[in-house]
Amino acid sequence: MSPVDPTRPLVHIASYNTNLQAERGLPQDLVDWLAPTLQVSNFLARERRAPDIVAVGFQELLPLHLGLSGLSRQVIESRNALILSQIETHAPNLERYTLIAKVVNVGVALLVYGRDDGIGRRACDVQTQWTGCGPLYMGNKGAVGVRFRVPSESGGVGGEIYTFVCAHLTAHAPKLSHRIHDYNHIVGSLLFPPLPDAPSSAPTTMFATSHLFFFGDLNFRLALPPTHAFAAREQLPALAQALATEDGRAVLKEHDQLLVERDVKGTVFQGFREGEFWRFKCSYKYRLGKVDEYDPKRMPAWTDRIMYATHTDSPNAPQTSGVTNVLYTAIPSYTTSDHKPIVSLLLLPPPPPSAPTVPMLRLPDGYSPVPDSWARTKKYTGRTLDRVVGYCWWLLTMLGAGSTLFGIGNVLVSVGVWRWWRAASARGPEAEQEVLLP
């Protein structure tokens, strides 16, 4: 099959942890991130083709106290306007795009666009969902999802279902088990309503789809054994030097936690495929303001990832896929975050001939994820705590003129003054006269 078959949908996925920078987290020109393909992709150098779908995910979208308070509307609307203008400005043939859906929970956000002359016009049954997997299911960590159906050319209830999930999992190298738990929680609690004409009214997991894309700051690290030559902290400069070459990265990738857990142990991301992530430099952790300088306090890692699955993939051939990974790379020129944004361009298999049913993913034997019956309770418990903590934090920040610490200080001083005034009032004027007598 030709890799430039025009019937194969082209999906552009971009993900960026913006380090709580809100509207300061992105430059005004996003060509390096949202339209880098003409410069680096041999495929698009031969064919000036715009993506059919553009999905853009963010983590740490805005300061945490604002995210917990639910005050993300201004930032997400600003991002939407900027992204839409940029992908249309740099579209090779002046294509126009429509926002299919956007969703945000605390600092995790996802915006999905479709070309007006195709999927953007035809997308229907659009759904959005969110879930938190922070402490007590709060949303400082978690995932958001967008699902929609693209009917076949003949219409009806057939066609294909697309599902996009953007996630932010638990940080720090030793907390691997927490990340695995986060992923399993997302699988069980990021639930979508059944599509129209579905045989069951029960909610479905993200795997009830034709095409699935999972991406974000997943926080899996390089876990070098203690005996490794680069394991000691003082060897970080030597490790960074090894990671500067593709040959060095190809060796060190064997210690990537995500690769080991997914491809060797099979504990997470069952059924997912991924491009050759080691071909680009680690996306974390960089010194702020620097294009290519790792922070000497942390071991570099490929924390930011993009994975996918499609209905034509066989569970018995996990290393092959009907998806062609045209591009998978990080963008080094962004310097306002300790992460680098990543981008992938994926060529999907052609849509199947018109059929009365939607093709679904086939999962490995023995893996049958089921919805968490307590998912709704957990979600709204977390959201309630988000708002309580967020509003209190926001109030302290306002009292401190932008600083939470100054806000806490102002509260303590105010409480001290109030207690002194209460004590003085309790003594009354007679006590004051007694103090004045010789």
FIKOL-329022 format. One record per atom (N, C-alpha, C): x, y, z. Coordinates in steps of 0.02 Angstrom, whole numbers, plus 50000, padded with zeros to 5 digits. Each point is the difference from the previous one (the first is absolute). Example, Ala and Ser with C-alpha at 12.3 -4.5 7.8 and 13.67 -1.06 7.14 Angstrom:
506604971650390;499555005950000;500455006050000;499825005349964;500425005950003;499615005550037;
# end
This chain:
500434994050000;499575006050000;500445006250000;499835004749958;500405006149995;499965004050064;500585002650026;499985004050061;499675006849990;499865001949937;499675006449989;499294999049974;499704994350014;499314998749982;499565005650027;499655003749957;499615005850024;499404998050043;499814993749999;499444997950043;500214998850071;500654999750013;500244998850068;500005006550040;499615000450054;499995006250039;500685001650030;500185006450000;500635002350028;499855003750065;500294997650055;499855002850066;500645003150029;499945006350020;500565003750030;499875000750075;500444997350041;499925000450073;500585003950030;499835004850043;500515004150033;499865000250074;500534999750041;499925000050073;500555004250032;499805003750053;500495004550031;499815001250073;500484998750045;499945002150070;500285007050004;499575005050012;500205007049996;500235002950067;500084995750051;500325002150063;499615005650035;499334999450000;499575004650039;500045007249975;500175001049936;500145006749975;499395003749974;499424996649996;499395003249974;500135002949931;499795006249989;500075003049932;500715001649982;500464999950048;500705001249985;500364993649977;499654994450000;500314993649987;500124998449927;499725004149954;500094998849929;500235006349965;500474999349953;500165005749957;499425001249952;499985005849969;499465001649955;500054996349933;500614998049981;500094996349938;500124992750018;499534995749982;500034992950018;500214995649942;500305002949949;500154996149940;500464994250016;500495000950045;500464994550015;499664994050030;499445001150034;499654994650035;499404997449961;499595004649975;499384998049968;500054999449924;500555002249972;500094999249927;500744998849984;500324995250033;500714998849987;500114995049944;499464997249974;500064993949960;500315001149932;499905005849970;500295001149933;500765000250003;500275002150058;500735000550006;500334993350016;499674995750036;500344994050026;499724993449975;499465000249964;499694993749979;500094998949925;500344994549983;500074998349929;499334998749967;499534997350039;499344998549973;499665006449976;500005005250043;499665006149980;500415004349953;500654998649995;500395003649950;499774997849930;499754993849994;499764997649936;499275002049988;499625000650053;499295001449993;499795005450050;499845005949976;499805005550044;499284998850022;499944996250053;499344998050024;499905002350071;499445003150013;499845002250068;499684994350039;500114999850066;499694994650040;499235000449997;499694994350004;499274999750004;499765001750071;500404998250050;499845001450070;500635002750034;499905005150041;500545002750042;499764999650073;500374996450042;499844999550071;500575002950040;499845004950043;500515003650038;499854999150075;500474997250036;499914998850072;500495004150041;499775002150058;500415003850047;499974996850069;500565000550035;500034998350071;500295006150036;499805000950064;500195006050038;499855006249959;499375000449979;499775005349956;500065006950032;499875000450065;499995006450035;500184998950073;500135005450039;500174999150070;499494995550036;500264995850044;499584994750028;499405002750038;500085005550037;499435002550039;499445002349954;500165002649941;499495002049952;499674993949968;500414994949985;499724994049972;499544996450047;500204999450063;499574996750050;499355003950010;500035006649993;499405004250008;499554999849939;500224996849946;499604999749938;500035006449959;500525004150011;500055006549966;500454999549939;499844995349956;500424998849942;499705002649935;499415002850003;499655001749937;500385005049958;500265005250030;500355005149962;500624997149965;500374995850037;500614997149972;499834995349942;499514995650009;499844995149949;499715003449938;499615005350010;499735003649941;500565003549963;500485002850036;500575003249968;500414994949961;500124994150030;500374994849966;499634997749936;499344999350006;499614997849942;500085004949942;499935006450015;500055005049947;500695000049968;500524999450041;500685000149974;500144993749958;499814994250026;500144993849964;499634999949933;499365001850001;499614999949938;500305004749948;500205005950021;500305004749952;500654997349973;500394996650042;500654997649978;499954994149952;499564995250014;499954994249955;499705002149933;499575005050000;499725002349937;500505004349962;500395004050036;500505004249967;500534995849965;500204994550032;500554996049974;499764993849961;499344999249990;499764994449961;500275000649928;500254994549972;500355000549935;499565002449943;499354998650004;499545001849946;499445004650024;500155003750054;499525004850029;499364996650024;500074993950025;499424996450027;499725003750061;499374999150011;499665002850059;499834994450048;499965001750065;499874995050052;499435002250045;499684995050030;499465000950049;500214996950066;499865003350055;500104997050066;499454994850011;500204993750002;499514994750013;499804999950073;500495000650045;499854999950072;500615002450039;499875002750059;500535001750047;499764998150070;500484998050042;499844998050069;500605001450043;499875002250062;500545001650047;499794997850070;500464997250037;499904998450071;500625002050037;499955005250042;500565003050037;500535002249949;500564996449994;500515002349953;500094995749939;499574994949992;500054995549942;499465002149950;500215001549938;499525002549950;500124996549934;499474999749960;500034996849934;499545003749952;500275001849942;499625003249947;500094995949937;499454998449966;500024995849940;499665003749943;500365000549943;499765003649941;499954995249941;499545001549954;499924996149939;499965004649940;500254997649944;499985003949938;499285001249978;499855006249981;499325001849980;499764996049939;500464998149957;499804996549939;499964992450010;500014997750062;499984992850013;499754998450068;500444997550044;499804997650066;499695005550042;500265006149996;499715005550039;499275001149985;499804999049938;499305000949980;499584993950017;500294994149998;499624993850007;499974997450071;500445002250044;500024997350068;499335000950035;499784994850036;499375000350037;500064996050064;499485000050040;499994996450064;500625001750042;500145006550006;500605002350035;499904999550075;500494997250035;499964999150072;500665002350031;499975002950060;500605001750039;499944997150070;500574998150029;500004997350067;500655001950036;500004999350066;500595001650041;500004995550061;500584999350030;500074996450063;500635002350036;499994999850065;500595001950040;500304994050034;500664999950006;500334994650036;500535002750048;499905006250024;500415002750053;499774997350067;500245002950056;499774997950066;499255000750006;499664994850022;499284999850007;499665001949935;500304997949944;499735000949932;499975007349978;500425004150029;500045006949978;500315000449931;499925005749967;500185000649930;500695002849986;500435000750052;500685002249985;500364995049956;499794993750001;500214994949953;499374996749974;500034997649938;499404996949972;500005000249925;499404999549970;499954999649927;499355003249977;500015002249938;499405002449966;499954996449933;499394999349974;499914996249938;499495003149955;500094999049935;499525002049948;499864994049957;499364998749987;499804994649956;499495002649950;500044997849938;499505001849950;499984994549946;499465000149962;499914995249946;500025003549933;500334996949952;500005002549931;499614995049958;499405001849979;499604995249962;500334998149934;499814994149974;500244998149934;499695004649948;500284999749940;499755004549947;499274999049986;499754993950012;499294998749987;499555002050057;500305002550056;499605002150057;499814994150044;499485000950040;499784994750045;500395000150065;499964994550037;500314999650066;500694996849998;500244998249941;500664997049995;500545005350001;500554998649966;500565004650000;500544997850049;500355004950028;500544998650047;499955004850060;500234997550058;500015004150061;500735001750016;500125006450014;500665002550020;499975001950073;500514997950038;500055001850071;500705002750014;500035005950030;500635003350019;500015001050075;500554998050032;500085000750072;500665003650014;499965005550037;500595003750023;500064999150076;500594998250024;500084998250071;500625003250031;499985000650065;500575002150041;500034995350060;500524995950003;500064995050053;500495002150053;500034996250055;500415001650058;500735000749981;500325005050030;500705001549985;500474996150046;500655000949987;500574997450039;500154992649984;500644998949990;500244993449977;499794994250044;500035000450068;499834994150040;499264998250000;499575004449975;499284998950006;499714996549939;500354995049976;499764996249942;499334996750015;499934997150059;499374996650016;499425004950000;500125006250020;499475005149999;499785001449928;500495000349954;499825001249930;499594994349971;500194993950017;499624994249976;499295000350029;499945001850063;499345000750031;499605005649967;500335005649986;499665005649965;499714997649934;500404996449962;499764997749934;499404995550008;500034995250045;499444995450010;499385003750025;500105005250041;499435004050023;499695003749941;500415002749956;499745003549941;499604995349956;500264994049990;499644995149959;499314998650029;499954999450066;499374998250031;499535005850011;500255006150002;499575005750018;499915005249945;500404999949948;499885004649943;499504996649955;499375000750017;499474996149968;499575004449954;499834997249943;499605003649951;499304996949997;499495004249989;499334997249991;499974995749937;499544995449998;499944995949939;499785004449942;500234998449941;499815003849941;499284998349980;499675004349962;499324998549977;499974993249965;499474996550013;499874993449970;500474994650027;500375001550055;500424994850030;499564994750032;500214993750001;499584994650027;499925000450076;500455003750035;499975000450072;499995007350022;499695001350057;499985006850027;500555001250051;500434995150010;500545000650049;500565004549972;500345003650045;500575004149976;500564995649975;500435002949958;500534996149969;500685003150017;500524995950000;500685002550010;500275002949935;500605002850004;500305003149941;500144995049945;500014993550016;500154994949950;499424998449954;499405002550014;499424998849957;500035005149943;500454999049953;500135004949948;500344996649941;500035003549944;500364997549941;500735002050001;500135006150023;500685002750004;500085003250068;500554998750034;500125002650067;500695003150003;500035006150028;500635003650007;500075002250073;500564998250030;500125001550071;500675003650004;500005006150029;500615004049999;500005004850059;500595003150012;500065004850054;500664999250037;500025003350058;500584999350044;499874994050045;500244994349979;499864993750035;500514998650055;500545003850002;500485000250056;500394993650011;500004995349952;500434994250006;500735002149989;500464997350038;500695002350001;500494994749977;500625002149994;500554995349990;500174997150068;499994993550007;500154996750063;500634995849991;500575003250009;500644996549991;500154995850062;500214993849992;500184996050059;500595003150036;500064998750065;500555003150040;500694998549973;500074994549965;500664998149974;500165003249933;499535003649972;500115003149934;500515005550005;500395000849947;500545005050000;499745007150009;499385001449981;499735006850004;499515000850058;499954995150045;499495000250051;500135005250054;500635001350017;500175004750053;499855007249978;499815004250049;499825006949984;500585003749967;500614998650022;500585003549971;500124998049928;499654994849976;500074997949931;499485003049953;499605004750026;499495003149958;500295003449939;500565003650004;500295002949939;500174994749947;500274994350022;500164994649953;499364997049971;499474999550041;499374997449975;499715004749947;500025006550014;499755004949952;500384999649934;500644998850005;500404999449939;499814993849961;499864994550035;499794993949965;499325000949968;499565003750032;499335001249973;500015004949941;500555003249988;500055004749945;500064996549932;500154993550001;500074996349937;499444994849995;499794998649938;499484995149991;500224993050020;500634998449987;500264993550021;499984999250076;500195005450036;499984999850073;499294999250025;499545003649969;499304999650021;499714993149986;500204996949944;499754993449983;500194994850053;500575000950031;500214995550054;499635001650065;499965006450017;499705002050063;499244999150002;499694999649942;499274999249998;499784993650034;500444995150004;499824993750031;499855000850075;500185005750028;499865001350071;499425004950008;499655001449946;499415004350004;499444996350034;499735002950054;499494996550039;499384998349959;499795004549957;499404998749961;500104994249951;500565000049966;500144994649953;500024993250036;500334999850059;500054993850037;499314997650024;499615004650029;499354998050027;499504998149946;500045003549943;499524998649946;500204993949958;500624999949976;500214995049951;500304993750030;500275000550061;500324994250031;499544996950053;499775004150047;499594997350054;499254999949985;499785004449956;499295000149983;499555002550055;500245004750041;499595002550056;499595006249981;500195003549947;499645006249981;499965000449924;499535004149977;499935001649929;499984993849956;499624995150023;499914993949962;499665001749933;500294997549946;499715001049934;500235006449965;500395004150034;500245006349969;500654998949962;500095004049948;500635000449964;500295007050008;500655000649985;500335006550005;500565000349949;500145006049976;500565000949955;500674999450037;500545001049963;500674999250028;500205006450038;499785000350063;500095006150040;500735001650012;500444995149999;500705001250014;500355003649943;499675000949944;500315003749945;500045007550014;499605002550048;500075007050020;500255000350072;500285005750018;500295000950066;499455000050053;500194998450061;499534999950055;499635006750004;499354999650016;499605006150003;500025003450069;500364997150048;500015002550069;500664997850031;500325003850044;499805006350028;500525005249980;499775005749973;500445005249974;500035006050046;500555003649997;500045006450036;499575005149963;499635003950039;499565005049970;500415005049961;499755001749942;500345004849958;500544997149955;500124993450006;500534996849961;499704995449947;500295000249941;499764995949945;500224992750009;500614999050022;500284993350001;500474999050060;499735001150059;500404999150060;499584996950055;500174993850018;499634996550052;500125003250068;499504999450043;500075002150070;500454994950035;500555002250030;500474995150030;499724996650062;499425002250025;499734997050061;499564993949986;499824998849937;499554994449984;500284995949942;499864993650001;500204995749945;499535001349940;500275001149941;499575001049941;499564993949988;499435001249968;499544994449987;499515001949945;499724994849967;499475001049951;499334999750038;499855005250037;499385000050039;499395001349957;500095003349943;499445002149958;499954995149941;499414996949991;499944994549952;499345000349963;499994996849942;499404999449959;499944992749978;499434996850016;499884993149982;499334999449964;499904994449966;499414999349958;499824992649992;499384998949980;499754993349983;499455000949949;499934995249954;499485000349949;499694993149991;499414999949972;499614993849997;500314994749954;500445002049956;500324995049957;500604996650033;500225002550057;500584997050034;499814993250030;500464995349994;499894993350028;500314999550069;499634997450049;500294999150067;500594995250000;500054995949949;500534995149997;500645002649966;499985006349977;500585003049968;500115007050029;500215000350064;500045006550034;500525004849972;500464997649960;500525004349973;499825002849931;499434998249973;499795002649936;499345003750008;499865004649953;499395003950005;499775002249931;499355000949993;499725002949940;500105007449996;500275003050053;500155007250002;500725001149978;500105004549953;500675001949979;500225006250040;500534999350038;500255005650040;500455004249955;499725005249970;500355004149953;500515004550035;499835002350059;500435004750037;499894999150074;500555000050038;499964999850074;500635003450025;499915005850032;500595003850020;499825005050055;500525002950030;499925005450048;500235006549967;499755005750025;500155006549972;500445003850049;500655000749988;500465002850050;499965007550009;499705003749953;500045007350002;499575003250054;499544996350031;499575002850052;500374999750067;500055005650035;500455000450058;499665002550063;499345001050001;499675002650060;499814994550049;500114993849982;499834994350043;500604995550008;499994995850052;500544995050007;499874993949956;499434999949965;499854994949950;500075003049930;500114995749951;499965001949930;499354997249971;499655003849959;499394997249969;500194994449951;499544995449992;500104994549954;499445000149947;500134996749944;499514999949946;500074993549962;499444997549975;500004994049960;499505000849943;500184997349943;499565000049941;499874992749982;499374998150001;499814992949993;499534999149940;500184995349958;499594998349941;499614993750016;499345000650005;499584994550021;499824995549941;499774994050014;499764995749945;499395003149967;499874998449937;499425002849966;499364997750033;499485004150000;499364997950029;499744993849966;499684995650038;499734993949969;499415001649956;499824995649954;499405001149960;499395000850045;499505003149973;499395001250040;499754993550031;499875000450065;499764994250037;499515002450054;499544995850021;499505002150050;500295000850070;500604997450013;500295000550067;500675003649997;500195002750057;500645003650006;500554995150019;500574999949965;500554995550019;500305002250067;500184995250041;500265001450067;500704997150009;500365002850049;500664997550017;499964992750023;500534996349986;500074993250025;500565000050051;499844997950061;500475000350055;500354993350011;500585000150033;500364993750013;499594995250042;500114993649990;499654994950039;500135001150075;499474999550038;500065000750073;499945007150024;499955004849955;499935006950021;499305002449980;499575000950050;499315002249988;499825005450050;500195006249987;499855005450048;499255001150007;499795001350061;499295001250014;499925006750034;499435003349991;499885006550033;499984999150076;500265005050035;499985000250073;499305002350021;499654995950037;499315001750021;499985006150045;500575001850030;500025005850044;500325006149965;500064999649935;500365005349963;499685006950011;499355000549996;499675006550007;500105002950069;499934995850051;500105002350069;500715002550010;500494996349975;500705001950007;500135006649964;499735000749939;500125006149961;499765006250037;499384999750025;499725006050031;500245001050071;500244994950033;500365001050063;500635004049987;500374997949949;500605003749982;499865007149979;499495001049960;499845006849977;499805004550058;499614997450047;499815004050059;500615002150039;500474995450011;500615001850035;500425004949959;500014999249934;500345004849957;499765007150014;499345000850001;499725006750008;500145002850070;499924995850051;500125002450069;500735002250007;500464995849981;500715001750005;500175005849955;499734999949939;500155005349953;499775006850022;499385000550025;499745006550022;500395002750060;500164995650048;500405002250057;500695002349979;500314996349956;500665001749974;499975006649961;499495000749959;499915006249961;499915006050046;499604999150053;499895005650047;500655002050034;500394995050022;500645001550031;500475003649951;499984998049937;500425003349950;499785007149989;499345001349998;499755006849993;500205004350059;499954997350061;500195003750060;500755001550000;500394995949967;500725001049997;500245003649938;499535003249964;500175003849939;500384995649950;499754993949992;500314995449952;500454994850030;500155000550065;500434995250034;499614996350053;499994993549995;499644996050051;500345000850068;500665000150003;500355000750064;499855006650033;500005005549961;499815006450029;499285000050022;499574996549963;499304999550019;499934996550067;500364994550010;499984996550065;500275004550055;500545003749985;500275004750049;499505005450018;499655002649950;499505005250014;499434997250043;499814993849987;499474997050041;500234999250072;500624997650010;500254999150068;500065006650036;500245005249966;500045006650031;499315002650018;499524999149955;499325002350013;499694996450059;500124993450004;499754996250058;500325002550064;500655001449998;500345002650059;499735006750022;499885004649953;499725006650016;499304999350029;499604995549969;499324999050024;500004997350072;500444995350015;500024997250068;500245005250050;500485004249978;500235005550045;499435004850014;499615001749948;499455004750009;499464997050045;499874993449992;499514996850043;500235000250072;500644998650012;500265000050068;499985007050030;500175005049959;499985006950025;499295002250016;499534997949958;499305001850012;499734996750063;500234994050015;499764996450059;500235003350064;500585003349999;500245003350061;499585006150017;499745003649950;499575005750012;500395006250021;499665005850007;500325006450019;500285000050070;499684996250047;500254999950068;500714997250002;500114994649959;500674997050000;500505004949973;499805004149951;500475004849972;500165005450051;499495002150039;500125005250052;500484997350053;499914993650019;500444997250050;500735000049977;500084998849937;500684999949974;500295006950003;499595005449993;500255006949999;500135002850070;499694997050053;500115002650067;500704998950023;500295005050040;500684999150027;500024994550053;
# end
